[in-house]
């Protein structure tokens, strides 16, 4: 099966893009990205941004299921 860079939910593309720039800002590379674009960034910087995005999405998911979990005994 071929991999796709398309989001599962197309409406989430804007939210993911804003998260990407927010994390780039937190890492101190947002100005460089805005001036030169993502294509000029190092693999390490892009990997850092992606790693932080995944970490934040996992935290959001876990906090979401923690608030709706039912404990059965």
PDB file of N, CA, C, O and CB in Angstrom:
ATOM      1  N   UNK A   1       0.839  -1.165   0.000  1.00  0.00           N
ATOM      2  CA  UNK A   1       0.000   0.000   0.000  1.00  0.00           C
ATOM      3  C   UNK A   1       0.889   1.236   0.000  1.00  0.00           C
ATOM      4  O   UNK A   1       1.838   1.326   0.780  1.00  0.00           O
ATOM      5  CB  UNK A   1      -0.957  -0.006   1.208  1.00  0.00           C
ATOM      6  N   UNK A   2       0.585   2.171  -0.864  1.00  0.00           N
ATOM      7  CA  UNK A   2       1.382   3.390  -0.978  1.00  0.00           C
ATOM      8  C   UNK A   2       1.079   4.335   0.175  1.00  0.00           C
ATOM      9  O   UNK A   2      -0.057   4.437   0.636  1.00  0.00           O
ATOM     10  CB  UNK A   2       1.117   4.087  -2.321  1.00  0.00           C
ATOM     11  N   UNK A   3       2.113   5.017   0.625  1.00  0.00           N
ATOM     12  CA  UNK A   3       1.940   6.002   1.694  1.00  0.00           C
ATOM     13  C   UNK A   3       1.440   7.303   1.106  1.00  0.00           C
ATOM     14  O   UNK A   3       1.724   7.626  -0.048  1.00  0.00           O
ATOM     15  CB  UNK A   3       3.261   6.228   2.465  1.00  0.00           C
ATOM     16  N   UNK A   4       0.707   8.035   1.893  1.00  0.00           N
ATOM     17  CA  UNK A   4       0.168   9.305   1.443  1.00  0.00           C
ATOM     18  C   UNK A   4       0.417  10.367   2.500  1.00  0.00           C
ATOM     19  O   UNK A   4       0.328  10.089   3.696  1.00  0.00           O
ATOM     20  CB  UNK A   4      -1.333   9.185   1.134  1.00  0.00           C
ATOM     21  N   UNK A   5       0.724  11.568   2.070  1.00  0.00           N
ATOM     22  CA  UNK A   5       0.908  12.669   3.005  1.00  0.00           C
ATOM     23  C   UNK A   5      -0.388  13.426   3.253  1.00  0.00           C
ATOM     24  O   UNK A   5      -0.396  14.442   3.947  1.00  0.00           O
ATOM     25  CB  UNK A   5       1.965  13.619   2.489  1.00  0.00           C
ATOM     26  N   UNK A   6      -1.476  12.933   2.689  1.00  0.00           N
ATOM     27  CA  UNK A   6      -2.765  13.589   2.882  1.00  0.00           C
ATOM     28  C   UNK A   6      -3.307  13.254   4.262  1.00  0.00           C
ATOM     29  O   UNK A   6      -3.270  12.096   4.677  1.00  0.00           O
ATOM     30  CB  UNK A   6      -3.770  13.167   1.785  1.00  0.00           C
ATOM     31  N   UNK A   7      -3.816  14.264   4.984  1.00  0.00           N
ATOM     32  CA  UNK A   7      -4.405  13.970   6.290  1.00  0.00           C
ATOM     33  C   UNK A   7      -5.662  13.110   6.133  1.00  0.00           C
ATOM     34  O   UNK A   7      -6.361  13.208   5.125  1.00  0.00           O
ATOM     35  CB  UNK A   7      -4.743  15.279   7.037  1.00  0.00           C
ATOM     36  N   UNK A   8      -5.942  12.281   7.115  1.00  0.00           N
ATOM     37  CA  UNK A   8      -7.144  11.470   7.100  1.00  0.00           C
ATOM     38  C   UNK A   8      -8.366  12.369   7.084  1.00  0.00           C
ATOM     39  O   UNK A   8      -9.348  12.089   6.397  1.00  0.00           O
ATOM     40  CB  UNK A   8      -7.182  10.524   8.307  1.00  0.00           C
ATOM     41  N   UNK A   9      -8.299  13.446   7.843  1.00  0.00           N
ATOM     42  CA  UNK A   9      -9.371  14.434   7.895  1.00  0.00           C
ATOM     43  C   UNK A   9      -8.870  15.703   7.198  1.00  0.00           C
ATOM     44  O   UNK A   9      -8.069  16.437   7.776  1.00  0.00           O
ATOM     45  CB  UNK A   9      -9.813  14.730   9.382  1.00  0.00           C
ATOM     46  N   UNK A  10      -9.325  15.976   5.967  1.00  0.00           N
ATOM     47  CA  UNK A  10      -8.812  17.146   5.241  1.00  0.00           C
ATOM     48  C   UNK A  10      -9.024  18.469   5.979  1.00  0.00           C
ATOM     49  O   UNK A  10      -8.273  19.420   5.766  1.00  0.00           O
ATOM     50  CB  UNK A  10      -9.468  17.227   3.890  1.00  0.00           C
ATOM     51  N   UNK A  11     -10.024  18.536   6.831  1.00  0.00           N
ATOM     52  CA  UNK A  11     -10.264  19.744   7.607  1.00  0.00           C
ATOM     53  C   UNK A  11      -9.191  19.999   8.652  1.00  0.00           C
ATOM     54  O   UNK A  11      -9.102  21.099   9.197  1.00  0.00           O
ATOM     55  CB  UNK A  11     -11.601  19.661   8.273  1.00  0.00           C
ATOM     56  N   UNK A  12      -8.379  18.992   8.934  1.00  0.00           N
ATOM     57  CA  UNK A  12      -7.335  19.126   9.942  1.00  0.00           C
ATOM     58  C   UNK A  12      -6.051  19.731   9.394  1.00  0.00           C
ATOM     59  O   UNK A  12      -5.137  20.036  10.160  1.00  0.00           O
ATOM     60  CB  UNK A  12      -7.038  17.786  10.543  1.00  0.00           C
ATOM     61  N   UNK A  13      -5.969  19.909   8.086  1.00  0.00           N
ATOM     62  CA  UNK A  13      -4.733  20.406   7.473  1.00  0.00           C
ATOM     63  C   UNK A  13      -4.336  21.769   8.035  1.00  0.00           C
ATOM     64  O   UNK A  13      -3.159  21.994   8.319  1.00  0.00           O
ATOM     65  CB  UNK A  13      -4.896  20.499   5.954  1.00  0.00           C
ATOM     66  N   UNK A  14      -5.286  22.673   8.198  1.00  0.00           N
ATOM     67  CA  UNK A  14      -4.974  24.001   8.741  1.00  0.00           C
ATOM     68  C   UNK A  14      -4.514  23.916  10.188  1.00  0.00           C
ATOM     69  O   UNK A  14      -3.592  24.625  10.591  1.00  0.00           O
ATOM     70  CB  UNK A  14      -6.193  24.918   8.639  1.00  0.00           C
ATOM     71  N   UNK A  15      -5.151  23.054  10.968  1.00  0.00           N
ATOM     72  CA  UNK A  15      -4.762  22.900  12.373  1.00  0.00           C
ATOM     73  C   UNK A  15      -3.352  22.322  12.478  1.00  0.00           C
ATOM     74  O   UNK A  15      -2.566  22.752  13.322  1.00  0.00           O
ATOM     75  CB  UNK A  15      -5.767  21.995  13.119  1.00  0.00           C
ATOM     76  N   UNK A  16      -3.032  21.356  11.629  1.00  0.00           N
ATOM     77  CA  UNK A  16      -1.692  20.769  11.648  1.00  0.00           C
ATOM     78  C   UNK A  16      -0.641  21.790  11.220  1.00  0.00           C
ATOM     79  O   UNK A  16       0.455  21.829  11.778  1.00  0.00           O
ATOM     80  CB  UNK A  16      -1.634  19.537  10.733  1.00  0.00           C
ATOM     81  N   UNK A  17      -0.977  22.611  10.235  1.00  0.00           N
ATOM     82  CA  UNK A  17      -0.046  23.634   9.775  1.00  0.00           C
ATOM     83  C   UNK A  17       0.212  24.658  10.872  1.00  0.00           C
ATOM     84  O   UNK A  17       1.353  25.066  11.090  1.00  0.00           O
ATOM     85  CB  UNK A  17      -0.585  24.327   8.520  1.00  0.00           C
ATOM     86  N   UNK A  18      -0.849  25.074  11.565  1.00  0.00           N
ATOM     87  CA  UNK A  18      -0.634  26.028  12.654  1.00  0.00           C
ATOM     88  C   UNK A  18       0.161  25.424  13.786  1.00  0.00           C
ATOM     89  O   UNK A  18       0.986  26.103  14.398  1.00  0.00           O
ATOM     90  CB  UNK A  18      -1.955  26.533  13.178  1.00  0.00           C
ATOM     91  N   UNK A  19      -0.079  24.130  14.080  1.00  0.00           N
ATOM     92  CA  UNK A  19       0.705  23.469  15.119  1.00  0.00           C
ATOM     93  C   UNK A  19       2.172  23.421  14.714  1.00  0.00           C
ATOM     94  O   UNK A  19       3.054  23.611  15.551  1.00  0.00           O
ATOM     95  CB  UNK A  19       0.171  22.047  15.385  1.00  0.00           C
ATOM     96  N   UNK A  20       2.435  23.169  13.444  1.00  0.00           N
ATOM     97  CA  UNK A  20       3.809  23.097  12.948  1.00  0.00           C
ATOM     98  C   UNK A  20       4.526  24.425  13.172  1.00  0.00           C
ATOM     99  O   UNK A  20       5.663  24.444  13.644  1.00  0.00           O
ATOM    100  CB  UNK A  20       3.828  22.725  11.452  1.00  0.00           C
ATOM    101  N   UNK A  21       3.867  25.538  12.835  1.00  0.00           N
ATOM    102  CA  UNK A  21       4.493  26.851  13.021  1.00  0.00           C
ATOM    103  C   UNK A  21       4.606  27.224  14.492  1.00  0.00           C
ATOM    104  O   UNK A  21       5.567  27.879  14.895  1.00  0.00           O
ATOM    105  CB  UNK A  21       3.704  27.919  12.281  1.00  0.00           C
ATOM    106  N   UNK A  22       3.628  26.811  15.300  1.00  0.00           N
ATOM    107  CA  UNK A  22       3.690  27.081  16.741  1.00  0.00           C
ATOM    108  C   UNK A  22       4.891  26.373  17.363  1.00  0.00           C
ATOM    109  O   UNK A  22       5.608  26.959  18.174  1.00  0.00           O
ATOM    110  CB  UNK A  22       2.383  26.632  17.437  1.00  0.00           C
ATOM    111  N   UNK A  23       5.107  25.128  16.990  1.00  0.00           N
ATOM    112  CA  UNK A  23       6.232  24.369  17.532  1.00  0.00           C
ATOM    113  C   UNK A  23       7.545  24.927  17.002  1.00  0.00           C
ATOM    114  O   UNK A  23       8.526  25.005  17.741  1.00  0.00           O
ATOM    115  CB  UNK A  23       6.102  22.874  17.181  1.00  0.00           C
ATOM    116  N   UNK A  24       7.576  25.315  15.727  1.00  0.00           N
ATOM    117  CA  UNK A  24       8.786  25.933  15.172  1.00  0.00           C
ATOM    118  C   UNK A  24       9.123  27.197  15.953  1.00  0.00           C
ATOM    119  O   UNK A  24      10.293  27.484  16.204  1.00  0.00           O
ATOM    120  CB  UNK A  24       8.602  26.260  13.664  1.00  0.00           C
ATOM    121  N   UNK A  25       8.109  27.944  16.332  1.00  0.00           N
ATOM    122  CA  UNK A  25       8.322  29.155  17.122  1.00  0.00           C
ATOM    123  C   UNK A  25       8.896  28.805  18.496  1.00  0.00           C
ATOM    124  O   UNK A  25       9.819  29.466  18.972  1.00  0.00           O
ATOM    125  CB  UNK A  25       7.003  29.938  17.276  1.00  0.00           C
ATOM    126  N   UNK A  26       8.352  27.774  19.126  1.00  0.00           N
ATOM    127  CA  UNK A  26       8.848  27.346  20.435  1.00  0.00           C
ATOM    128  C   UNK A  26      10.302  26.886  20.354  1.00  0.00           C
ATOM    129  O   UNK A  26      11.066  27.057  21.304  1.00  0.00           O
ATOM    130  CB  UNK A  26       7.973  26.220  20.992  1.00  0.00           C
ATOM    131  N   UNK A  27      10.678  26.307  19.226  1.00  0.00           N
ATOM    132  CA  UNK A  27      12.054  25.824  19.053  1.00  0.00           C
ATOM    133  C   UNK A  27      13.000  26.921  18.564  1.00  0.00           C
ATOM    134  O   UNK A  27      14.208  26.707  18.466  1.00  0.00           O
ATOM    135  CB  UNK A  27      12.077  24.660  18.072  1.00  0.00           C
ATOM    136  N   UNK A  28      12.447  28.096  18.258  1.00  0.00           N
ATOM    137  CA  UNK A  28      13.273  29.223  17.839  1.00  0.00           C
ATOM    138  C   UNK A  28      13.669  29.213  16.376  1.00  0.00           C
ATOM    139  O   UNK A  28      14.627  29.886  15.998  1.00  0.00           O
ATOM    140  CB  UNK A  28      14.491  29.260  18.658  1.00  0.00           C
ATOM    141  N   UNK A  29      12.958  28.467  15.541  1.00  0.00           N
ATOM    142  CA  UNK A  29      13.312  28.414  14.122  1.00  0.00           C
ATOM    143  C   UNK A  29      12.216  28.991  13.221  1.00  0.00           C
ATOM    144  O   UNK A  29      12.317  28.902  11.997  1.00  0.00           O
ATOM    145  CB  UNK A  29      13.601  26.981  13.717  1.00  0.00           C
ATOM    146  N   UNK A  30      11.182  29.573  13.805  1.00  0.00           N
ATOM    147  CA  UNK A  30      10.051  30.058  13.015  1.00  0.00           C
ATOM    148  C   UNK A  30      10.441  31.182  12.063  1.00  0.00           C
ATOM    149  O   UNK A  30       9.954  31.223  10.933  1.00  0.00           O
ATOM    150  CB  UNK A  30       8.950  30.533  13.932  1.00  0.00           C
ATOM    151  N   UNK A  31      11.304  32.089  12.494  1.00  0.00           N
ATOM    152  CA  UNK A  31      11.703  33.199  11.620  1.00  0.00           C
ATOM    153  C   UNK A  31      12.429  32.688  10.378  1.00  0.00           C
ATOM    154  O   UNK A  31      12.194  33.170   9.270  1.00  0.00           O
ATOM    155  CB  UNK A  31      12.601  34.186  12.383  1.00  0.00           C
ATOM    156  N   UNK A  32      13.302  31.721  10.570  1.00  0.00           N
ATOM    157  CA  UNK A  32      14.026  31.138   9.440  1.00  0.00           C
ATOM    158  C   UNK A  32      13.060  30.444   8.484  1.00  0.00           C
ATOM    159  O   UNK A  32      13.205  30.548   7.266  1.00  0.00           O
ATOM    160  CB  UNK A  32      15.092  30.143   9.936  1.00  0.00           C
ATOM    161  N   UNK A  33      12.076  29.735   9.036  1.00  0.00           N
ATOM    162  CA  UNK A  33      11.094  29.044   8.203  1.00  0.00           C
ATOM    163  C   UNK A  33      10.287  30.056   7.402  1.00  0.00           C
ATOM    164  O   UNK A  33      10.057  29.862   6.209  1.00  0.00           O
ATOM    165  CB  UNK A  33      10.160  28.171   9.066  1.00  0.00           C
ATOM    166  N   UNK A  34       9.858  31.127   8.045  1.00  0.00           N
ATOM    167  CA  UNK A  34       9.048  32.140   7.345  1.00  0.00           C
ATOM    168  C   UNK A  34       9.850  32.838   6.249  1.00  0.00           C
ATOM    169  O   UNK A  34       9.306  33.165   5.194  1.00  0.00           O
ATOM    170  CB  UNK A  34       8.517  33.182   8.342  1.00  0.00           C
ATOM    171  N   UNK A  35      11.135  33.065   6.494  1.00  0.00           N
ATOM    172  CA  UNK A  35      11.962  33.761   5.506  1.00  0.00           C
ATOM    173  C   UNK A  35      12.381  32.857   4.351  1.00  0.00           C
ATOM    174  O   UNK A  35      12.374  33.283   3.196  1.00  0.00           O
ATOM    175  CB  UNK A  35      13.195  34.330   6.176  1.00  0.00           C
ATOM    176  N   UNK A  36      12.746  31.613   4.655  1.00  0.00           N
ATOM    177  CA  UNK A  36      13.329  30.731   3.646  1.00  0.00           C
ATOM    178  C   UNK A  36      12.464  29.544   3.253  1.00  0.00           C
ATOM    179  O   UNK A  36      12.726  28.910   2.231  1.00  0.00           O
ATOM    180  CB  UNK A  36      14.624  30.229   4.134  1.00  0.00           C
ATOM    181  N   UNK A  37      11.446  29.231   4.032  1.00  0.00           N
ATOM    182  CA  UNK A  37      10.594  28.081   3.743  1.00  0.00           C
ATOM    183  C   UNK A  37      11.113  26.797   4.365  1.00  0.00           C
ATOM    184  O   UNK A  37      12.255  26.721   4.818  1.00  0.00           O
ATOM    185  CB  UNK A  37      10.462  27.900   2.257  1.00  0.00           C
ATOM    186  N   UNK A  38      10.254  25.796   4.378  1.00  0.00           N
ATOM    187  CA  UNK A  38      10.608  24.516   4.991  1.00  0.00           C
ATOM    188  C   UNK A  38      11.654  23.771   4.180  1.00  0.00           C
ATOM    189  O   UNK A  38      12.428  22.998   4.743  1.00  0.00           O
ATOM    190  CB  UNK A  38       9.373  23.652   5.151  1.00  0.00           C
ATOM    191  N   UNK A  39      11.696  23.984   2.876  1.00  0.00           N
ATOM    192  CA  UNK A  39      12.624  23.242   2.019  1.00  0.00           C
ATOM    193  C   UNK A  39      14.084  23.533   2.347  1.00  0.00           C
ATOM    194  O   UNK A  39      14.959  22.721   2.045  1.00  0.00           O
ATOM    195  CB  UNK A  39      12.358  23.569   0.566  1.00  0.00           C
ATOM    196  N   UNK A  40      14.353  24.672   2.957  1.00  0.00           N
ATOM    197  CA  UNK A  40      15.729  25.035   3.273  1.00  0.00           C
ATOM    198  C   UNK A  40      16.158  24.597   4.674  1.00  0.00           C
ATOM    199  O   UNK A  40      17.318  24.763   5.052  1.00  0.00           O
ATOM    200  CB  UNK A  40      15.902  26.523   3.138  1.00  0.00           C
ATOM    201  N   UNK A  41      15.233  24.045   5.430  1.00  0.00           N
ATOM    202  CA  UNK A  41      15.541  23.642   6.803  1.00  0.00           C
ATOM    203  C   UNK A  41      16.281  22.307   6.799  1.00  0.00           C
ATOM    204  O   UNK A  41      16.121  21.497   5.885  1.00  0.00           O
ATOM    205  CB  UNK A  41      14.248  23.542   7.651  1.00  0.00           C
ATOM    206  N   UNK A  42      17.084  22.092   7.825  1.00  0.00           N
ATOM    207  CA  UNK A  42      17.822  20.832   7.930  1.00  0.00           C
ATOM    208  C   UNK A  42      16.865  19.705   8.298  1.00  0.00           C
ATOM    209  O   UNK A  42      15.779  19.936   8.830  1.00  0.00           O
ATOM    210  CB  UNK A  42      18.961  20.942   8.979  1.00  0.00           C
ATOM    211  N   UNK A  43      17.285  18.500   8.007  1.00  0.00           N
ATOM    212  CA  UNK A  43      16.489  17.323   8.369  1.00  0.00           C
ATOM    213  C   UNK A  43      16.308  17.250   9.880  1.00  0.00           C
ATOM    214  O   UNK A  43      15.248  16.856  10.366  1.00  0.00           O
ATOM    215  CB  UNK A  43      17.157  16.030   7.848  1.00  0.00           C
ATOM    216  N   UNK A  44      17.336  17.629  10.611  1.00  0.00           N
ATOM    217  CA  UNK A  44      17.262  17.587  12.072  1.00  0.00           C
ATOM    218  C   UNK A  44      16.187  18.533  12.596  1.00  0.00           C
ATOM    219  O   UNK A  44      15.414  18.168  13.481  1.00  0.00           O
ATOM    220  CB  UNK A  44      18.619  17.945  12.686  1.00  0.00           C
ATOM    221  N   UNK A  45      16.138  19.752  12.049  1.00  0.00           N
ATOM    222  CA  UNK A  45      15.127  20.716  12.488  1.00  0.00           C
ATOM    223  C   UNK A  45      13.717  20.236  12.143  1.00  0.00           C
ATOM    224  O   UNK A  45      12.803  20.324  12.963  1.00  0.00           O
ATOM    225  CB  UNK A  45      15.386  22.087  11.849  1.00  0.00           C
ATOM    226  N   UNK A  46      13.552  19.728  10.921  1.00  0.00           N
ATOM    227  CA  UNK A  46      12.234  19.220  10.520  1.00  0.00           C
ATOM    228  C   UNK A  46      11.838  18.023  11.380  1.00  0.00           C
ATOM    229  O   UNK A  46      10.673  17.878  11.751  1.00  0.00           O
ATOM    230  CB  UNK A  46      12.234  18.827   9.026  1.00  0.00           C
ATOM    231  N   UNK A  47      12.798  17.177  11.690  1.00  0.00           N
ATOM    232  CA  UNK A  47      12.534  16.028  12.541  1.00  0.00           C
ATOM    233  C   UNK A  47      12.146  16.429  13.949  1.00  0.00           C
ATOM    234  O   UNK A  47      11.274  15.810  14.560  1.00  0.00           O
ATOM    235  CB  UNK A  47      13.735  15.134  12.584  1.00  0.00           C
ATOM    236  N   UNK A  48      12.794  17.468  14.469  1.00  0.00           N
ATOM    237  CA  UNK A  48      12.443  17.970  15.796  1.00  0.00           C
ATOM    238  C   UNK A  48      11.011  18.466  15.814  1.00  0.00           C
ATOM    239  O   UNK A  48      10.253  18.151  16.732  1.00  0.00           O
ATOM    240  CB  UNK A  48      13.395  19.092  16.221  1.00  0.00           C
ATOM    241  N   UNK A  49      10.631  19.247  14.794  1.00  0.00           N
ATOM    242  CA  UNK A  49       9.276  19.780  14.718  1.00  0.00           C
ATOM    243  C   UNK A  49       8.275  18.620  14.625  1.00  0.00           C
ATOM    244  O   UNK A  49       7.273  18.602  15.339  1.00  0.00           O
ATOM    245  CB  UNK A  49       9.127  20.739  13.499  1.00  0.00           C
ATOM    246  N   UNK A  50       8.550  17.662  13.747  1.00  0.00           N
ATOM    247  CA  UNK A  50       7.655  16.515  13.597  1.00  0.00           C
ATOM    248  C   UNK A  50       7.539  15.700  14.869  1.00  0.00           C
ATOM    249  O   UNK A  50       6.447  15.259  15.227  1.00  0.00           O
ATOM    250  CB  UNK A  50       8.131  15.631  12.478  1.00  0.00           C
ATOM    251  N   UNK A  51       8.644  15.497  15.548  1.00  0.00           N
ATOM    252  CA  UNK A  51       8.627  14.751  16.802  1.00  0.00           C
ATOM    253  C   UNK A  51       7.793  15.428  17.869  1.00  0.00           C
ATOM    254  O   UNK A  51       7.037  14.775  18.589  1.00  0.00           O
ATOM    255  CB  UNK A  51      10.026  14.561  17.307  1.00  0.00           C
ATOM    256  N   UNK A  52       7.933  16.739  17.966  1.00  0.00           N
ATOM    257  CA  UNK A  52       7.142  17.493  18.942  1.00  0.00           C
ATOM    258  C   UNK A  52       5.663  17.469  18.574  1.00  0.00           C
ATOM    259  O   UNK A  52       4.803  17.413  19.453  1.00  0.00           O
ATOM    260  CB  UNK A  52       7.639  18.946  19.034  1.00  0.00           C
ATOM    261  N   UNK A  53       5.362  17.512  17.265  1.00  0.00           N
ATOM    262  CA  UNK A  53       3.967  17.439  16.830  1.00  0.00           C
ATOM    263  C   UNK A  53       3.350  16.107  17.244  1.00  0.00           C
ATOM    264  O   UNK A  53       2.240  16.073  17.775  1.00  0.00           O
ATOM    265  CB  UNK A  53       3.864  17.624  15.302  1.00  0.00           C
ATOM    266  N   UNK A  54       4.060  15.022  17.005  1.00  0.00           N
ATOM    267  CA  UNK A  54       3.551  13.694  17.362  1.00  0.00           C
ATOM    268  C   UNK A  54       3.363  13.596  18.874  1.00  0.00           C
ATOM    269  O   UNK A  54       2.339  13.103  19.347  1.00  0.00           O
ATOM    270  CB  UNK A  54       4.513  12.585  16.865  1.00  0.00           C
ATOM    271  N   UNK A  55       4.344  14.061  19.619  1.00  0.00           N
ATOM    272  CA  UNK A  55       4.245  14.018  21.074  1.00  0.00           C
ATOM    273  C   UNK A  55       3.015  14.785  21.565  1.00  0.00           C
ATOM    274  O   UNK A  55       2.289  14.311  22.439  1.00  0.00           O
ATOM    275  CB  UNK A  55       5.517  14.593  21.711  1.00  0.00           C
ATOM    276  N   UNK A  56       2.788  15.974  20.996  1.00  0.00           N
ATOM    277  CA  UNK A  56       1.647  16.795  21.413  1.00  0.00           C
ATOM    278  C   UNK A  56       0.324  16.136  21.020  1.00  0.00           C
ATOM    279  O   UNK A  56      -0.637  16.178  21.788  1.00  0.00           O
ATOM    280  CB  UNK A  56       1.743  18.200  20.792  1.00  0.00           C
ATOM    281  N   UNK A  57       0.265  15.524  19.826  1.00  0.00           N
ATOM    282  CA  UNK A  57      -0.970  14.857  19.406  1.00  0.00           C
ATOM    283  C   UNK A  57      -1.269  13.648  20.294  1.00  0.00           C
ATOM    284  O   UNK A  57      -2.430  13.392  20.613  1.00  0.00           O
ATOM    285  CB  UNK A  57      -0.868  14.420  17.934  1.00  0.00           C
ATOM    286  N   UNK A  58      -0.243  12.910  20.692  1.00  0.00           N
ATOM    287  CA  UNK A  58      -0.447  11.773  21.591  1.00  0.00           C
ATOM    288  C   UNK A  58      -0.950  12.261  22.940  1.00  0.00           C
ATOM    289  O   UNK A  58      -1.860  11.661  23.512  1.00  0.00           O
ATOM    290  CB  UNK A  58       0.857  10.967  21.764  1.00  0.00           C
ATOM    291  N   UNK A  59      -0.372  13.339  23.456  1.00  0.00           N
ATOM    292  CA  UNK A  59      -0.825  13.900  24.734  1.00  0.00           C
ATOM    293  C   UNK A  59      -2.283  14.338  24.649  1.00  0.00           C
ATOM    294  O   UNK A  59      -3.061  14.093  25.571  1.00  0.00           O
ATOM    295  CB  UNK A  59       0.061  15.089  25.144  1.00  0.00           C
ATOM    296  N   UNK A  60      -2.655  14.983  23.545  1.00  0.00           N
ATOM    297  CA  UNK A  60      -4.037  15.426  23.373  1.00  0.00           C
ATOM    298  C   UNK A  60      -4.991  14.237  23.306  1.00  0.00           C
ATOM    299  O   UNK A  60      -6.072  14.265  23.894  1.00  0.00           O
ATOM    300  CB  UNK A  60      -4.171  16.277  22.107  1.00  0.00           C
ATOM    301  N   UNK A  61      -4.587  13.202  22.595  1.00  0.00           N
ATOM    302  CA  UNK A  61      -5.420  12.008  22.497  1.00  0.00           C
ATOM    303  C   UNK A  61      -5.582  11.343  23.858  1.00  0.00           C
ATOM    304  O   UNK A  61      -6.689  10.983  24.258  1.00  0.00           O
ATOM    305  CB  UNK A  61      -4.822  11.020  21.496  1.00  0.00           C
ATOM    306  N   UNK A  62      -4.462  11.184  24.563  1.00  0.00           N
ATOM    307  CA  UNK A  62      -4.521  10.531  25.864  1.00  0.00           C
ATOM    308  C   UNK A  62      -5.361  11.325  26.857  1.00  0.00           C
ATOM    309  O   UNK A  62      -6.109  10.739  27.640  1.00  0.00           O
ATOM    310  CB  UNK A  62      -3.121  10.335  26.412  1.00  0.00           C
ATOM    311  N   UNK A  63      -5.246  12.640  26.835  1.00  0.00           N
ATOM    312  CA  UNK A  63      -6.060  13.436  27.759  1.00  0.00           C
ATOM    313  C   UNK A  63      -7.525  13.377  27.357  1.00  0.00           C
ATOM    314  O   UNK A  63      -8.405  13.464  28.214  1.00  0.00           O
ATOM    315  CB  UNK A  63      -5.575  14.900  27.794  1.00  0.00           C
ATOM    316  N   UNK A  64      -7.797  13.231  26.068  1.00  0.00           N
ATOM    317  CA  UNK A  64      -9.182  13.106  25.611  1.00  0.00           C
ATOM    318  C   UNK A  64      -9.810  11.798  26.035  1.00  0.00           C
ATOM    319  O   UNK A  64     -10.964  11.776  26.465  1.00  0.00           O
ATOM    320  CB  UNK A  64      -9.249  13.232  24.113  1.00  0.00           C
ATOM    321  N   UNK A  65      -9.067  10.697  25.921  1.00  0.00           N
ATOM    322  CA  UNK A  65      -9.657   9.419  26.320  1.00  0.00           C
ATOM    323  C   UNK A  65      -9.675   9.262  27.833  1.00  0.00           C
ATOM    324  O   UNK A  65     -10.489   8.512  28.371  1.00  0.00           O
ATOM    325  CB  UNK A  65      -8.892   8.261  25.689  1.00  0.00           C
ATOM    326  N   UNK A  66      -8.784   9.964  28.519  1.00  0.00           N
ATOM    327  CA  UNK A  66      -8.780   9.893  29.983  1.00  0.00           C
ATOM    328  C   UNK A  66     -10.035  10.555  30.537  1.00  0.00           C
ATOM    329  O   UNK A  66     -10.570  10.118  31.556  1.00  0.00           O
ATOM    330  CB  UNK A  66      -7.513  10.567  30.564  1.00  0.00           C
ATOM    331  N   UNK A  67     -10.502  11.594  29.879  1.00  0.00           N
ATOM    332  CA  UNK A  67     -11.688  12.306  30.350  1.00  0.00           C
ATOM    333  C   UNK A  67     -12.973  11.583  30.028  1.00  0.00           C
ATOM    334  O   UNK A  67     -14.006  11.881  30.628  1.00  0.00           O
ATOM    335  CB  UNK A  67     -11.732  13.676  29.758  1.00  0.00           C
ATOM    336  N   UNK A  68     -12.947  10.632  29.091  1.00  0.00           N
ATOM    337  CA  UNK A  68     -14.172   9.946  28.693  1.00  0.00           C
ATOM    338  C   UNK A  68     -14.147   8.471  29.025  1.00  0.00           C
ATOM    339  O   UNK A  68     -15.054   7.737  28.633  1.00  0.00           O
ATOM    340  CB  UNK A  68     -14.407  10.124  27.225  1.00  0.00           C
ATOM    341  N   UNK A  69     -13.125   8.018  29.740  1.00  0.00           N
ATOM    342  CA  UNK A  69     -13.034   6.588  30.024  1.00  0.00           C
ATOM    343  C   UNK A  69     -14.027   6.178  31.102  1.00  0.00           C
ATOM    344  O   UNK A  69     -14.322   6.929  32.032  1.00  0.00           O
ATOM    345  CB  UNK A  69     -11.615   6.220  30.453  1.00  0.00           C
ATOM    346  N   UNK A  70     -14.526   4.973  30.943  1.00  0.00           N
ATOM    347  CA  UNK A  70     -15.417   4.391  31.938  1.00  0.00           C
ATOM    348  C   UNK A  70     -14.665   3.284  32.640  1.00  0.00           C
ATOM    349  O   UNK A  70     -14.069   2.423  31.994  1.00  0.00           O
ATOM    350  CB  UNK A  70     -16.734   3.859  31.295  1.00  0.00           C
ATOM    351  N   UNK A  71     -14.691   3.302  33.946  1.00  0.00           N
ATOM    352  CA  UNK A  71     -14.021   2.237  34.679  1.00  0.00           C
ATOM    353  C   UNK A  71     -15.064   1.204  35.054  1.00  0.00           C
ATOM    354  O   UNK A  71     -16.032   1.512  35.749  1.00  0.00           O
ATOM    355  CB  UNK A  71     -13.286   2.783  35.942  1.00  0.00           C
ATOM    356  N   UNK A  72     -14.868  -0.014  34.598  1.00  0.00           N
ATOM    357  CA  UNK A  72     -15.784  -1.087  34.912  1.00  0.00           C
ATOM    358  C   UNK A  72     -15.082  -2.057  35.846  1.00  0.00           C
ATOM    359  O   UNK A  72     -13.915  -2.398  35.655  1.00  0.00           O
ATOM    360  CB  UNK A  72     -16.276  -1.797  33.629  1.00  0.00           C
ATOM    361  N   UNK A  73     -15.820  -2.497  36.863  1.00  0.00           N
ATOM    362  CA  UNK A  73     -15.248  -3.437  37.804  1.00  0.00           C
ATOM    363  C   UNK A  73     -16.077  -4.691  37.856  1.00  0.00           C
ATOM    364  O   UNK A  73     -15.752  -5.616  38.601  1.00  0.00           O
ATOM    365  CB  UNK A  73     -15.134  -2.822  39.182  1.00  0.00           C
TER     366      UNK A  73
END
